[in-house]
Amino acid sequence: MDGIFDTMMRLFMSPGAESIIPIPTFSYYEIATLANGGKPVFIERDTDFNIDPEKIIEKVNENTRMIFLCSPNNPSGNSISERMLERSWDQSMPSCS
């Protein structure tokens, strides 16, 4: 898994590129972003550790290369709903193309 993740980061991250990271989550996402010259952009989860798709959509811009959505999340154990994934995808992809 780490080899695939490392390759993915090398392909998509570069100086000026951004990754969106809902926190708290694995610290490796931030470390890998920084190690590959990227900038981590953090999104706070709500009090139940859920992710608001609008927060993701607000942060997506022409520099966004990665959006980390860990499910189930560590440390909370929360899963991401299919509806939230679809909404985030539908609203953010035009901005990334």
N, CA, C and O atoms as CSV, one atom per row, in Angstrom:
chain,resi,resn,atom,element,x,y,z
A,1,MET,N,N,0.821,-1.200,0.000
A,1,MET,CA,C,0.000,0.000,0.000
A,1,MET,C,C,0.860,1.259,0.000
A,1,MET,O,O,0.571,2.197,-0.742
A,2,ASP,N,N,1.912,1.297,0.817
A,2,ASP,CA,C,2.734,2.500,0.874
A,2,ASP,C,C,3.407,2.773,-0.458
A,2,ASP,O,O,3.591,3.935,-0.821
A,3,GLY,N,N,3.782,1.727,-1.205
A,3,GLY,CA,C,4.396,1.906,-2.515
A,3,GLY,C,C,3.435,2.538,-3.496
A,3,GLY,O,O,3.816,3.423,-4.261
A,4,ILE,N,N,2.185,2.089,-3.480
A,4,ILE,CA,C,1.163,2.660,-4.360
A,4,ILE,C,C,0.904,4.107,-3.960
A,4,ILE,O,O,0.809,4.989,-4.814
A,5,PHE,N,N,0.791,4.341,-2.672
A,5,PHE,CA,C,0.537,5.697,-2.175
A,5,PHE,C,C,1.688,6.626,-2.560
A,5,PHE,O,O,1.459,7.744,-3.024
A,6,ASP,N,N,2.915,6.164,-2.370
A,6,ASP,CA,C,4.082,6.974,-2.703
A,6,ASP,C,C,4.101,7.298,-4.195
A,6,ASP,O,O,4.369,8.439,-4.570
A,7,THR,N,N,3.826,6.328,-5.041
A,7,THR,CA,C,3.794,6.554,-6.490
A,7,THR,C,C,2.709,7.553,-6.854
A,7,THR,O,O,2.930,8.447,-7.671
A,8,MET,N,N,1.547,7.406,-6.255
A,8,MET,CA,C,0.439,8.321,-6.511
A,8,MET,C,C,0.827,9.759,-6.132
A,8,MET,O,O,0.535,10.701,-6.870
A,9,MET,N,N,1.466,9.913,-5.011
A,9,MET,CA,C,1.873,11.247,-4.564
A,9,MET,C,C,2.915,11.846,-5.506
A,9,MET,O,O,2.862,13.037,-5.814
A,10,ARG,N,N,3.854,11.031,-5.960
A,10,ARG,CA,C,4.885,11.526,-6.880
A,10,ARG,C,C,4.281,11.946,-8.218
A,10,ARG,O,O,4.771,12.874,-8.861
A,11,LEU,N,N,3.223,11.265,-8.631
A,11,LEU,CA,C,2.562,11.594,-9.894
A,11,LEU,C,C,1.773,12.903,-9.818
A,11,LEU,O,O,1.786,13.697,-10.759
A,12,PHE,N,N,1.089,13.123,-8.699
A,12,PHE,CA,C,0.150,14.240,-8.623
A,12,PHE,C,C,0.643,15.457,-7.847
A,12,PHE,O,O,0.183,16.569,-8.106
A,13,MET,N,N,1.559,15.278,-6.911
A,13,MET,CA,C,2.042,16.407,-6.112
A,13,MET,C,C,3.268,17.023,-6.747
A,13,MET,O,O,4.129,16.321,-7.277
A,14,SER,N,N,3.338,18.333,-6.689
A,14,SER,CA,C,4.492,19.090,-7.169
A,14,SER,C,C,4.452,20.441,-6.463
A,14,SER,O,O,3.450,20.772,-5.829
A,15,PRO,N,N,5.517,21.221,-6.562
A,15,PRO,CA,C,5.478,22.534,-5.918
A,15,PRO,C,C,4.257,23.338,-6.387
A,15,PRO,O,O,4.012,23.480,-7.585
A,16,GLY,N,N,3.509,23.852,-5.426
A,16,GLY,CA,C,2.301,24.621,-5.714
A,16,GLY,C,C,1.027,23.792,-5.736
A,16,GLY,O,O,-0.068,24.345,-5.639
A,17,ALA,N,N,1.148,22.475,-5.861
A,17,ALA,CA,C,-0.034,21.608,-5.849
A,17,ALA,C,C,-0.559,21.503,-4.418
A,17,ALA,O,O,0.200,21.628,-3.457
A,18,GLU,N,N,-1.857,21.274,-4.291
A,18,GLU,CA,C,-2.486,21.188,-2.969
A,18,GLU,C,C,-3.210,19.856,-2.794
A,18,GLU,O,O,-3.723,19.271,-3.748
A,19,SER,N,N,-3.233,19.403,-1.560
A,19,SER,CA,C,-4.071,18.262,-1.198
A,19,SER,C,C,-5.020,18.706,-0.093
A,19,SER,O,O,-4.626,19.420,0.829
A,20,ILE,N,N,-6.256,18.280,-0.195
A,20,ILE,CA,C,-7.267,18.597,0.815
A,20,ILE,C,C,-7.325,17.432,1.786
A,20,ILE,O,O,-7.493,16.279,1.387
A,21,ILE,N,N,-7.183,17.751,3.070
A,21,ILE,CA,C,-7.103,16.722,4.099
A,21,ILE,C,C,-8.074,17.038,5.235
A,21,ILE,O,O,-7.825,17.954,6.018
A,22,PRO,N,N,-9.193,16.283,5.338
A,22,PRO,CA,C,-10.066,16.455,6.505
A,22,PRO,C,C,-9.345,15.910,7.751
A,22,PRO,O,O,-8.814,14.800,7.731
A,23,ILE,N,N,-9.335,16.695,8.821
A,23,ILE,CA,C,-8.635,16.270,10.036
A,23,ILE,C,C,-9.610,16.152,11.203
A,23,ILE,O,O,-10.627,16.844,11.223
A,24,PRO,N,N,-9.318,15.288,12.176
A,24,PRO,CA,C,-8.133,14.455,12.301
A,24,PRO,C,C,-8.203,13.234,11.380
A,24,PRO,O,O,-9.276,12.719,11.068
A,25,THR,N,N,-7.015,12.794,10.960
A,25,THR,CA,C,-6.862,11.593,10.148
A,25,THR,C,C,-5.405,11.163,10.201
A,25,THR,O,O,-4.653,11.654,11.043
A,26,PHE,N,N,-4.997,10.272,9.336
A,26,PHE,CA,C,-3.618,9.810,9.296
A,26,PHE,C,C,-2.668,10.975,9.005
A,26,PHE,O,O,-2.889,11.736,8.063
A,27,SER,N,N,-1.630,11.112,9.797
A,27,SER,CA,C,-0.664,12.196,9.599
A,27,SER,C,C,0.163,11.988,8.336
A,27,SER,O,O,0.773,12.930,7.830
A,28,TYR,N,N,0.186,10.775,7.833
A,28,TYR,CA,C,0.974,10.468,6.638
A,28,TYR,C,C,0.515,11.268,5.420
A,28,TYR,O,O,1.331,11.570,4.549
A,29,TYR,N,N,-0.756,11.616,5.339
A,29,TYR,CA,C,-1.242,12.403,4.199
A,29,TYR,C,C,-0.537,13.761,4.138
A,29,TYR,O,O,-0.117,14.205,3.070
A,30,GLU,N,N,-0.414,14.401,5.279
A,30,GLU,CA,C,0.286,15.690,5.334
A,30,GLU,C,C,1.770,15.512,5.032
A,30,GLU,O,O,2.343,16.270,4.250
A,31,ILE,N,N,2.384,14.522,5.644
A,31,ILE,CA,C,3.815,14.276,5.454
A,31,ILE,C,C,4.130,14.004,3.982
A,31,ILE,O,O,5.081,14.563,3.435
A,32,ALA,N,N,3.332,13.148,3.343
A,32,ALA,CA,C,3.560,12.805,1.932
A,32,ALA,C,C,3.339,14.013,1.026
A,32,ALA,O,O,4.053,14.187,0.039
A,33,THR,N,N,2.362,14.840,1.354
A,33,THR,CA,C,2.122,16.054,0.570
A,33,THR,C,C,3.335,16.971,0.651
A,33,THR,O,O,3.837,17.429,-0.376
A,34,LEU,N,N,3.805,17.238,1.851
A,34,LEU,CA,C,4.951,18.127,2.048
A,34,LEU,C,C,6.218,17.548,1.431
A,34,LEU,O,O,7.008,18.283,0.838
A,35,ALA,N,N,6.420,16.242,1.562
A,35,ALA,CA,C,7.619,15.593,1.029
A,35,ALA,C,C,7.696,15.690,-0.487
A,35,ALA,O,O,8.780,15.610,-1.064
A,36,ASN,N,N,6.560,15.861,-1.125
A,36,ASN,CA,C,6.525,15.955,-2.584
A,36,ASN,C,C,6.299,17.384,-3.069
A,36,ASN,O,O,5.912,17.599,-4.217
A,37,GLY,N,N,6.542,18.362,-2.191
A,37,GLY,CA,C,6.501,19.760,-2.575
A,37,GLY,C,C,5.127,20.390,-2.568
A,37,GLY,O,O,4.973,21.546,-2.960
A,38,GLY,N,N,4.124,19.644,-2.127
A,38,GLY,CA,C,2.763,20.159,-2.124
A,38,GLY,C,C,2.416,20.915,-0.856
A,38,GLY,O,O,3.206,20.993,0.085
A,39,LYS,N,N,1.216,21.469,-0.858
A,39,LYS,CA,C,0.709,22.220,0.287
A,39,LYS,C,C,-0.541,21.526,0.816
A,39,LYS,O,O,-1.514,21.375,0.078
A,40,PRO,N,N,-0.535,21.099,2.090
A,40,PRO,CA,C,-1.746,20.520,2.669
A,40,PRO,C,C,-2.768,21.610,2.998
A,40,PRO,O,O,-2.420,22.657,3.545
A,41,VAL,N,N,-4.015,21.354,2.661
A,41,VAL,CA,C,-5.124,22.262,2.978
A,41,VAL,C,C,-6.057,21.473,3.887
A,41,VAL,O,O,-6.637,20.470,3.470
A,42,PHE,N,N,-6.198,21.926,5.123
A,42,PHE,CA,C,-6.948,21.166,6.115
A,42,PHE,C,C,-8.406,21.600,6.208
A,42,PHE,O,O,-8.736,22.778,6.065
A,43,ILE,N,N,-9.264,20.618,6.450
A,43,ILE,CA,C,-10.687,20.852,6.685
A,43,ILE,C,C,-11.035,20.201,8.020
A,43,ILE,O,O,-10.764,19.020,8.236
A,44,GLU,N,N,-11.627,20.972,8.897
A,44,GLU,CA,C,-12.052,20.436,10.194
A,44,GLU,C,C,-13.324,19.611,10.035
A,44,GLU,O,O,-14.245,20.008,9.321
A,45,ARG,N,N,-13.369,18.486,10.690
A,45,ARG,CA,C,-14.588,17.675,10.742
A,45,ARG,C,C,-15.526,18.281,11.779
A,45,ARG,O,O,-15.100,19.077,12.615
A,46,ASP,N,N,-16.809,17.901,11.726
A,46,ASP,CA,C,-17.751,18.423,12.715
A,46,ASP,C,C,-17.570,17.689,14.044
A,46,ASP,O,O,-16.678,16.849,14.168
A,47,THR,N,N,-18.394,17.992,15.025
A,47,THR,CA,C,-18.237,17.410,16.367
A,47,THR,C,C,-18.448,15.901,16.394
A,47,THR,O,O,-18.001,15.230,17.324
A,48,ASP,N,N,-19.130,15.357,15.377
A,48,ASP,CA,C,-19.312,13.908,15.273
A,48,ASP,C,C,-18.287,13.281,14.334
A,48,ASP,O,O,-18.414,12.112,13.970
A,49,PHE,N,N,-17.282,14.041,13.943
A,49,PHE,CA,C,-16.202,13.627,13.037
A,49,PHE,C,C,-16.675,13.342,11.613
A,49,PHE,O,O,-16.023,12.593,10.885
A,50,ASN,N,N,-17.791,13.927,11.212
A,50,ASN,CA,C,-18.256,13.805,9.836
A,50,ASN,C,C,-17.669,14.931,8.999
A,50,ASN,O,O,-17.209,15.941,9.532
A,51,ILE,N,N,-17.691,14.746,7.673
A,51,ILE,CA,C,-17.163,15.747,6.756
A,51,ILE,C,C,-18.325,16.430,6.056
A,51,ILE,O,O,-19.231,15.773,5.544
A,52,ASP,N,N,-18.288,17.746,6.039
A,52,ASP,CA,C,-19.285,18.525,5.309
A,52,ASP,C,C,-18.785,18.676,3.873
A,52,ASP,O,O,-17.745,19.298,3.658
A,53,PRO,N,N,-19.501,18.122,2.875
A,53,PRO,CA,C,-19.048,18.230,1.488
A,53,PRO,C,C,-18.833,19.677,1.041
A,53,PRO,O,O,-17.974,19.950,0.203
A,54,GLU,N,N,-19.608,20.593,1.596
A,54,GLU,CA,C,-19.456,22.007,1.216
A,54,GLU,C,C,-18.064,22.535,1.583
A,54,GLU,O,O,-17.513,23.379,0.878
A,55,LYS,N,N,-17.505,22.040,2.676
A,55,LYS,CA,C,-16.166,22.470,3.070
A,55,LYS,C,C,-15.122,22.008,2.061
A,55,LYS,O,O,-14.170,22.731,1.767
A,56,ILE,N,N,-15.307,20.805,1.536
A,56,ILE,CA,C,-14.392,20.310,0.498
A,56,ILE,C,C,-14.531,21.171,-0.747
A,56,ILE,O,O,-13.539,21.643,-1.303
A,57,ILE,N,N,-15.758,21.371,-1.176
A,57,ILE,CA,C,-16.034,22.128,-2.395
A,57,ILE,C,C,-15.454,23.532,-2.310
A,57,ILE,O,O,-14.914,24.044,-3.290
A,58,GLU,N,N,-15.566,24.161,-1.129
A,58,GLU,CA,C,-15.034,25.515,-0.935
A,58,GLU,C,C,-13.519,25.581,-1.101
A,58,GLU,O,O,-12.985,26.606,-1.525
A,59,LYS,N,N,-12.834,24.508,-0.773
A,59,LYS,CA,C,-11.366,24.505,-0.795
A,59,LYS,C,C,-10.774,24.089,-2.139
A,59,LYS,O,O,-9.597,24.342,-2.397
A,60,VAL,N,N,-11.566,23.459,-2.992
A,60,VAL,CA,C,-11.052,23.004,-4.289
A,60,VAL,C,C,-10.763,24.208,-5.180
A,60,VAL,O,O,-11.571,25.129,-5.293
A,61,ASN,N,N,-9.591,24.177,-5.808
A,61,ASN,CA,C,-9.218,25.230,-6.756
A,61,ASN,C,C,-8.322,24.634,-7.846
A,61,ASN,O,O,-8.146,23.417,-7.904
A,62,GLU,N,N,-7.769,25.466,-8.689
A,62,GLU,CA,C,-6.958,24.978,-9.810
A,62,GLU,C,C,-5.676,24.285,-9.365
A,62,GLU,O,O,-5.044,23.593,-10.164
A,63,ASN,N,N,-5.278,24.458,-8.102
A,63,ASN,CA,C,-4.073,23.803,-7.583
A,63,ASN,C,C,-4.360,22.475,-6.891
A,63,ASN,O,O,-3.428,21.758,-6.527
A,64,THR,N,N,-5.626,22.138,-6.706
A,64,THR,CA,C,-5.991,20.900,-6.011
A,64,THR,C,C,-5.640,19.695,-6.876
A,64,THR,O,O,-6.053,19.600,-8.031
A,65,ARG,N,N,-4.869,18.778,-6.294
A,65,ARG,CA,C,-4.495,17.548,-6.999
A,65,ARG,C,C,-4.982,16.298,-6.291
A,65,ARG,O,O,-5.166,15.254,-6.916
A,66,MET,N,N,-5.190,16.407,-4.976
A,66,MET,CA,C,-5.611,15.238,-4.193
A,66,MET,C,C,-6.635,15.676,-3.152
A,66,MET,O,O,-6.546,16.765,-2.585
A,67,ILE,N,N,-7.604,14.804,-2.915
A,67,ILE,CA,C,-8.542,14.965,-1.798
A,67,ILE,C,C,-8.503,13.650,-1.043
A,67,ILE,O,O,-8.879,12.609,-1.582
A,68,PHE,N,N,-8.052,13.691,0.196
A,68,PHE,CA,C,-7.946,12.478,0.993
A,68,PHE,C,C,-9.235,12.254,1.775
A,68,PHE,O,O,-9.606,13.057,2.631
A,69,LEU,N,N,-9.908,11.152,1.468
A,69,LEU,CA,C,-11.129,10.778,2.168
A,69,LEU,C,C,-10.938,9.368,2.712
A,69,LEU,O,O,-11.153,8.382,2.007
A,70,CYS,N,N,-10.541,9.290,3.951
A,70,CYS,CA,C,-10.253,8.021,4.604
A,70,CYS,C,C,-11.541,7.457,5.207
A,70,CYS,O,O,-12.190,8.106,6.027
A,71,SER,N,N,-11.898,6.248,4.790
A,71,SER,CA,C,-13.139,5.645,5.291
A,71,SER,C,C,-12.940,4.142,5.474
A,71,SER,O,O,-12.645,3.446,4.502
A,72,PRO,N,N,-13.092,3.626,6.692
A,72,PRO,CA,C,-13.406,4.374,7.907
A,72,PRO,C,C,-12.203,5.198,8.346
A,72,PRO,O,O,-11.050,4.820,8.143
A,73,ASN,N,N,-12.512,6.324,8.948
A,73,ASN,CA,C,-11.475,7.255,9.359
A,73,ASN,C,C,-10.789,6.789,10.634
A,73,ASN,O,O,-11.396,6.155,11.497
A,74,ASN,N,N,-9.517,7.117,10.726
A,74,ASN,CA,C,-8.762,6.900,11.948
A,74,ASN,C,C,-8.486,8.297,12.508
A,74,ASN,O,O,-7.919,9.096,11.762
A,75,PRO,N,N,-8.811,8.655,13.680
A,75,PRO,CA,C,-9.091,7.824,14.843
A,75,PRO,C,C,-10.570,7.618,15.158
A,75,PRO,O,O,-10.894,6.897,16.101
A,76,SER,N,N,-11.475,8.230,14.398
A,76,SER,CA,C,-12.885,8.227,14.794
A,76,SER,C,C,-13.634,6.950,14.450
A,76,SER,O,O,-14.583,6.592,15.149
A,77,GLY,N,N,-13.233,6.252,13.389
A,77,GLY,CA,C,-13.955,5.071,12.943
A,77,GLY,C,C,-15.160,5.390,12.072
A,77,GLY,O,O,-15.873,4.481,11.648
A,78,ASN,N,N,-15.401,6.686,11.797
A,78,ASN,CA,C,-16.542,7.079,10.961
A,78,ASN,C,C,-16.340,6.626,9.524
A,78,ASN,O,O,-15.222,6.610,9.008
A,79,SER,N,N,-17.449,6.259,8.889
A,79,SER,CA,C,-17.446,5.949,7.466
A,79,SER,C,C,-18.035,7.128,6.707
A,79,SER,O,O,-18.815,7.909,7.252
A,80,ILE,N,N,-17.652,7.245,5.448
A,80,ILE,CA,C,-18.164,8.306,4.588
A,80,ILE,C,C,-19.325,7.742,3.783
A,80,ILE,O,O,-19.212,6.666,3.195
A,81,SER,N,N,-20.430,8.457,3.755
A,81,SER,CA,C,-21.609,7.980,3.031
A,81,SER,C,C,-21.402,8.115,1.521
A,81,SER,O,O,-20.645,8.966,1.054
A,82,GLU,N,N,-22.085,7.269,0.786
A,82,GLU,CA,C,-22.023,7.326,-0.671
A,82,GLU,C,C,-22.534,8.682,-1.174
A,82,GLU,O,O,-22.003,9.232,-2.139
A,83,ARG,N,N,-23.561,9.209,-0.516
A,83,ARG,CA,C,-24.119,10.509,-0.893
A,83,ARG,C,C,-23.088,11.621,-0.756
A,83,ARG,O,O,-22.983,12.485,-1.627
A,84,MET,N,N,-22.329,11.600,0.335
A,84,MET,CA,C,-21.300,12.611,0.552
A,84,MET,C,C,-20.207,12.489,-0.507
A,84,MET,O,O,-19.725,13.500,-1.018
A,85,LEU,N,N,-19.817,11.273,-0.838
A,85,LEU,CA,C,-18.804,11.085,-1.870
A,85,LEU,C,C,-19.284,11.596,-3.217
A,85,LEU,O,O,-18.554,12.296,-3.918
A,86,GLU,N,N,-20.508,11.246,-3.576
A,86,GLU,CA,C,-21.056,11.688,-4.859
A,86,GLU,C,C,-21.148,13.209,-4.923
A,86,GLU,O,O,-20.792,13.811,-5.935
A,87,ARG,N,N,-21.615,13.819,-3.865
A,87,ARG,CA,C,-21.745,15.287,-3.845
A,87,ARG,C,C,-20.381,15.955,-3.963
A,87,ARG,O,O,-20.219,16.904,-4.729
A,88,SER,N,N,-19.410,15.471,-3.218
A,88,SER,CA,C,-18.067,16.043,-3.274
A,88,SER,C,C,-17.467,15.866,-4.666
A,88,SER,O,O,-16.858,16.790,-5.204
A,89,TRP,N,N,-17.636,14.698,-5.239
A,89,TRP,CA,C,-17.097,14.411,-6.569
A,89,TRP,C,C,-17.752,15.301,-7.621
A,89,TRP,O,O,-17.067,15.960,-8.404
A,90,ASP,N,N,-19.078,15.312,-7.632
A,90,ASP,CA,C,-19.807,16.069,-8.648
A,90,ASP,C,C,-19.494,17.553,-8.595
A,90,ASP,O,O,-19.388,18.202,-9.636
A,91,GLN,N,N,-19.345,18.096,-7.400
A,91,GLN,CA,C,-19.135,19.530,-7.257
A,91,GLN,C,C,-17.663,19.947,-7.419
A,91,GLN,O,O,-17.386,21.084,-7.802
A,92,SER,N,N,-16.729,19.047,-7.135
A,92,SER,CA,C,-15.321,19.447,-7.171
A,92,SER,C,C,-14.624,19.095,-8.472
A,92,SER,O,O,-13.657,19.766,-8.832
A,93,MET,N,N,-15.060,18.092,-9.181
A,93,MET,CA,C,-14.347,17.657,-10.381
A,93,MET,C,C,-14.286,18.724,-11.464
A,93,MET,O,O,-13.221,18.866,-12.065
A,94,PRO,N,N,-15.329,19.483,-11.766
A,94,PRO,CA,C,-15.175,20.511,-12.808
A,94,PRO,C,C,-14.069,21.517,-12.472
A,94,PRO,O,O,-13.418,22.047,-13.373
A,95,SER,N,N,-13.856,21.780,-11.187
A,95,SER,CA,C,-12.828,22.726,-10.774
A,95,SER,C,C,-11.427,22.167,-10.979
A,95,SER,O,O,-10.466,22.919,-11.139
A,96,CYS,N,N,-11.319,20.841,-10.974
A,96,CYS,CA,C,-10.004,20.208,-11.065
A,96,CYS,C,C,-9.582,19.950,-12.506
A,96,CYS,O,O,-8.406,19.690,-12.757
A,97,SER,N,N,-10.490,20.013,-13.441
A,97,SER,CA,C,-10.137,19.647,-14.809
A,97,SER,C,C,-9.520,20.788,-15.579
A,97,SER,O,O,-9.171,20.627,-16.748
